Amino acid sequence: MEYLILAAAGAEGDGGGAMLSLLLSFGVMIALFYFLLIRPEGKRKKRAKEMLESIQIADEVVTAGGIIGRVIDIKPDTDTVVLETGGNRTRIRILKAYIVENRTVHDE
């Protein structure tokens, strides 16, 4: 009879340790998920937003479609930018959100 009580007490102790181990594993997985996926994506979005806000007239930019042009006008009310491309000075209007790179270096 004493053996059954001790065995039952040992089984309950193992269950608590397993639960703690499971919670610890989930905590580690959530921390890894945050540091490997969520945090870098937030930093990338912040850098992209800062780049778009720093665009000035005469900057050379690259669009998501691969068009390289020089900014000649910024229209803040519609979030569009007018680019001048090519040797024949073709002008196109694009959404500011589709600019992926600013190739002009600014002194700060």
PyRosetta script that sets phi, psi and omega in degrees:
from pyrosetta import init, pose_from_sequence

init()
pose = pose_from_sequence("MEYLILAAAGAEGDGGGAMLSLLLSFGVMIALFYFLLIRPEGKRKKRAKEMLESIQIADEVVTAGGIIGRVIDIKPDTDTVVLETGGNRTRIRILKAYIVENRTVHDE")
pose.set_psi(1, -41.9)
pose.set_omega(1, 178.5)
pose.set_phi(2, -64.4)
pose.set_psi(2, -34.7)
pose.set_omega(2, -179.6)
pose.set_phi(3, -63.1)
pose.set_psi(3, -40.7)
pose.set_omega(3, 179.4)
pose.set_phi(4, -65.8)
pose.set_psi(4, -39.0)
pose.set_omega(4, 179.6)
pose.set_phi(5, -67.0)
pose.set_psi(5, -43.2)
pose.set_omega(5, 178.4)
pose.set_phi(6, -65.7)
pose.set_psi(6, -38.7)
pose.set_omega(6, 178.8)
pose.set_phi(7, -65.0)
pose.set_psi(7, -40.7)
pose.set_omega(7, 179.0)
pose.set_phi(8, -66.0)
pose.set_psi(8, -39.9)
pose.set_omega(8, 178.3)
pose.set_phi(9, -66.1)
pose.set_psi(9, -37.9)
pose.set_omega(9, 177.7)
pose.set_phi(10, -66.6)
pose.set_psi(10, -37.4)
pose.set_omega(10, 179.5)
pose.set_phi(11, -67.8)
pose.set_psi(11, -38.5)
pose.set_omega(11, 177.6)
pose.set_phi(12, -66.0)
pose.set_psi(12, -36.7)
pose.set_omega(12, 178.1)
pose.set_phi(13, -66.0)
pose.set_psi(13, -38.7)
pose.set_omega(13, 177.7)
pose.set_phi(14, -66.3)
pose.set_psi(14, -36.0)
pose.set_omega(14, 178.9)
pose.set_phi(15, -64.5)
pose.set_psi(15, -39.3)
pose.set_omega(15, 178.6)
pose.set_phi(16, -66.8)
pose.set_psi(16, -39.7)
pose.set_omega(16, 177.9)
pose.set_phi(17, -67.3)
pose.set_psi(17, -36.9)
pose.set_omega(17, 178.6)
pose.set_phi(18, -67.3)
pose.set_psi(18, -39.1)
pose.set_omega(18, 179.4)
pose.set_phi(19, -65.7)
pose.set_psi(19, -42.0)
pose.set_omega(19, 178.2)
pose.set_phi(20, -63.0)
pose.set_psi(20, -42.1)
pose.set_omega(20, 178.2)
pose.set_phi(21, -63.5)
pose.set_psi(21, -40.1)
pose.set_omega(21, 178.9)
pose.set_phi(22, -65.1)
pose.set_psi(22, -44.7)
pose.set_omega(22, 178.5)
pose.set_phi(23, -64.1)
pose.set_psi(23, -40.0)
pose.set_omega(23, 178.1)
pose.set_phi(24, -63.8)
pose.set_psi(24, -41.0)
pose.set_omega(24, 178.2)
pose.set_phi(25, -62.4)
pose.set_psi(25, -43.9)
pose.set_omega(25, 178.1)
pose.set_phi(26, -63.1)
pose.set_psi(26, -39.9)
pose.set_omega(26, 178.4)
pose.set_phi(27, -62.1)
pose.set_psi(27, -42.9)
pose.set_omega(27, 178.3)
pose.set_phi(28, -64.9)
pose.set_psi(28, -41.6)
pose.set_omega(28, 179.7)
pose.set_phi(29, -64.2)
pose.set_psi(29, -40.6)
pose.set_omega(29, 179.3)
pose.set_phi(30, -66.3)
pose.set_psi(30, -42.0)
pose.set_omega(30, 178.2)
pose.set_phi(31, -62.6)
pose.set_psi(31, -43.5)
pose.set_omega(31, 177.6)
pose.set_phi(32, -62.8)
pose.set_psi(32, -43.2)
pose.set_omega(32, 179.0)
pose.set_phi(33, -59.1)
pose.set_psi(33, -43.5)
pose.set_omega(33, -179.9)
pose.set_phi(34, -64.1)
pose.set_psi(34, -49.9)
pose.set_omega(34, -174.7)
pose.set_phi(35, -74.7)
pose.set_psi(35, -24.2)
pose.set_omega(35, -179.0)
pose.set_phi(36, -96.1)
pose.set_psi(36, -24.1)
pose.set_omega(36, -175.9)
pose.set_phi(37, -121.3)
pose.set_psi(37, -52.8)
pose.set_omega(37, -171.3)
pose.set_phi(38, -73.7)
pose.set_psi(38, -49.5)
pose.set_omega(38, -176.6)
pose.set_phi(39, -63.8)
pose.set_psi(39, -47.2)
pose.set_omega(39, 178.3)
pose.set_phi(40, -62.3)
pose.set_psi(40, -35.0)
pose.set_omega(40, 178.4)
pose.set_phi(41, -66.0)
pose.set_psi(41, -39.7)
pose.set_omega(41, 176.8)
pose.set_phi(42, -63.1)
pose.set_psi(42, -41.0)
pose.set_omega(42, 178.1)
pose.set_phi(43, -65.4)
pose.set_psi(43, -40.3)
pose.set_omega(43, 179.7)
pose.set_phi(44, -63.5)
pose.set_psi(44, -42.7)
pose.set_omega(44, 178.8)
pose.set_phi(45, -64.3)
pose.set_psi(45, -39.1)
pose.set_omega(45, 179.4)
pose.set_phi(46, -64.4)
pose.set_psi(46, -43.8)
pose.set_omega(46, 178.2)
pose.set_phi(47, -63.9)
pose.set_psi(47, -40.0)
pose.set_omega(47, 179.2)
pose.set_phi(48, -64.7)
pose.set_psi(48, -41.2)
pose.set_omega(48, 179.1)
pose.set_phi(49, -64.4)
pose.set_psi(49, -42.9)
pose.set_omega(49, 178.7)
pose.set_phi(50, -63.7)
pose.set_psi(50, -39.3)
pose.set_omega(50, 179.4)
pose.set_phi(51, -63.5)
pose.set_psi(51, -44.3)
pose.set_omega(51, -179.8)
pose.set_phi(52, -65.3)
pose.set_psi(52, -37.3)
pose.set_omega(52, 179.6)
pose.set_phi(53, -71.9)
pose.set_psi(53, -22.8)
pose.set_omega(53, -177.2)
pose.set_phi(54, -92.6)
pose.set_psi(54, 1.1)
pose.set_omega(54, -179.7)
pose.set_phi(55, -66.7)
pose.set_psi(55, 132.9)
pose.set_omega(55, -179.6)
pose.set_phi(56, -125.4)
pose.set_psi(56, 166.6)
pose.set_omega(56, 176.1)
pose.set_phi(57, -64.3)
pose.set_psi(57, 139.6)
pose.set_omega(57, -179.5)
pose.set_phi(58, 84.4)
pose.set_psi(58, 4.1)
pose.set_omega(58, 174.5)
pose.set_phi(59, -76.6)
pose.set_psi(59, 145.2)
pose.set_omega(59, 173.8)
pose.set_phi(60, -94.8)
pose.set_psi(60, 123.5)
pose.set_omega(60, -174.9)
pose.set_phi(61, -126.5)
pose.set_psi(61, 161.3)
pose.set_omega(61, 176.1)
pose.set_phi(62, -120.4)
pose.set_psi(62, 133.5)
pose.set_omega(62, 179.5)
pose.set_phi(63, -92.8)
pose.set_psi(63, 170.5)
pose.set_omega(63, 178.9)
pose.set_phi(64, -64.0)
pose.set_psi(64, -24.9)
pose.set_omega(64, 178.4)
pose.set_phi(65, -86.1)
pose.set_psi(65, -1.3)
pose.set_omega(65, 177.8)
pose.set_phi(66, 92.9)
pose.set_psi(66, 7.9)
pose.set_omega(66, 179.2)
pose.set_phi(67, -79.9)
pose.set_psi(67, 130.5)
pose.set_omega(67, 177.2)
pose.set_phi(68, -107.7)
pose.set_psi(68, 128.7)
pose.set_omega(68, -178.7)
pose.set_phi(69, -155.1)
pose.set_psi(69, 171.1)
pose.set_omega(69, 179.1)
pose.set_phi(70, -106.6)
pose.set_psi(70, 133.1)
pose.set_omega(70, -179.3)
pose.set_phi(71, -72.1)
pose.set_psi(71, 125.8)
pose.set_omega(71, 177.3)
pose.set_phi(72, -116.0)
pose.set_psi(72, -14.9)
pose.set_omega(72, 177.6)
pose.set_phi(73, -157.5)
pose.set_psi(73, 140.7)
pose.set_omega(73, 176.8)
pose.set_phi(74, -120.1)
pose.set_psi(74, 124.7)
pose.set_omega(74, -179.7)
pose.set_phi(75, -109.8)
pose.set_psi(75, 96.1)
pose.set_omega(75, -174.1)
pose.set_phi(76, -67.5)
pose.set_psi(76, -26.9)
pose.set_omega(76, -177.5)
pose.set_phi(77, -70.8)
pose.set_psi(77, -25.8)
pose.set_omega(77, -179.3)
pose.set_phi(78, -115.4)
pose.set_psi(78, 3.1)
pose.set_omega(78, -177.4)
pose.set_phi(79, 54.8)
pose.set_psi(79, 39.2)
pose.set_omega(79, 176.5)
pose.set_phi(80, -118.0)
pose.set_psi(80, 161.0)
pose.set_omega(80, -179.3)
pose.set_phi(81, -133.0)
pose.set_psi(81, 140.4)
pose.set_omega(81, 175.0)
pose.set_phi(82, -100.4)
pose.set_psi(82, 124.2)
pose.set_omega(82, 179.8)
pose.set_phi(83, -109.6)
pose.set_psi(83, 148.4)
pose.set_omega(83, 173.5)
pose.set_phi(84, -111.8)
pose.set_psi(84, 123.9)
pose.set_omega(84, -175.9)
pose.set_phi(85, -125.8)
pose.set_psi(85, 155.5)
pose.set_omega(85, 172.0)
pose.set_phi(86, 71.0)
pose.set_psi(86, 172.9)
pose.set_omega(86, -179.0)
pose.set_phi(87, -73.0)
pose.set_psi(87, -24.9)
pose.set_omega(87, -179.1)
pose.set_phi(88, -91.5)
pose.set_psi(88, 10.9)
pose.set_omega(88, 174.8)
pose.set_phi(89, 57.2)
pose.set_psi(89, 47.4)
pose.set_omega(89, 175.8)
pose.set_phi(90, -69.8)
pose.set_psi(90, 135.2)
pose.set_omega(90, -179.9)
pose.set_phi(91, -109.1)
pose.set_psi(91, 133.7)
pose.set_omega(91, 176.2)
pose.set_phi(92, -132.7)
pose.set_psi(92, 150.2)
pose.set_omega(92, 177.4)
pose.set_phi(93, -108.8)
pose.set_psi(93, 128.5)
pose.set_omega(93, -178.9)
pose.set_phi(94, -130.3)
pose.set_psi(94, 162.3)
pose.set_omega(94, 173.1)
pose.set_phi(95, -74.3)
pose.set_psi(95, 139.4)
pose.set_omega(95, -178.2)
pose.set_phi(96, -61.4)
pose.set_psi(96, -30.3)
pose.set_omega(96, -178.0)
pose.set_phi(97, -66.0)
pose.set_psi(97, -19.0)
pose.set_omega(97, -178.7)
pose.set_phi(98, -91.1)
pose.set_psi(98, 6.4)
pose.set_omega(98, 172.9)
pose.set_phi(99, -85.1)
pose.set_psi(99, 124.0)
pose.set_omega(99, -176.2)
pose.set_phi(100, -108.4)
pose.set_psi(100, -15.4)
pose.set_omega(100, -178.4)
pose.set_phi(101, -151.8)
pose.set_psi(101, 139.0)
pose.set_omega(101, 173.1)
pose.set_phi(102, -110.6)
pose.set_psi(102, 113.4)
pose.set_omega(102, -175.6)
pose.set_phi(103, -87.9)
pose.set_psi(103, -2.5)
pose.set_omega(103, 179.6)
pose.set_phi(104, -89.3)
pose.set_psi(104, 132.9)
pose.set_omega(104, 177.8)
pose.set_phi(105, -94.7)
pose.set_psi(105, 126.2)
pose.set_omega(105, 180.0)
pose.set_phi(106, -105.4)
pose.set_psi(106, 141.8)
pose.set_omega(106, 172.0)
pose.set_phi(107, -81.5)
pose.set_psi(107, 133.6)
pose.set_omega(107, -177.0)
pose.set_phi(108, -110.9)
pose.dump_pdb("model.pdb")
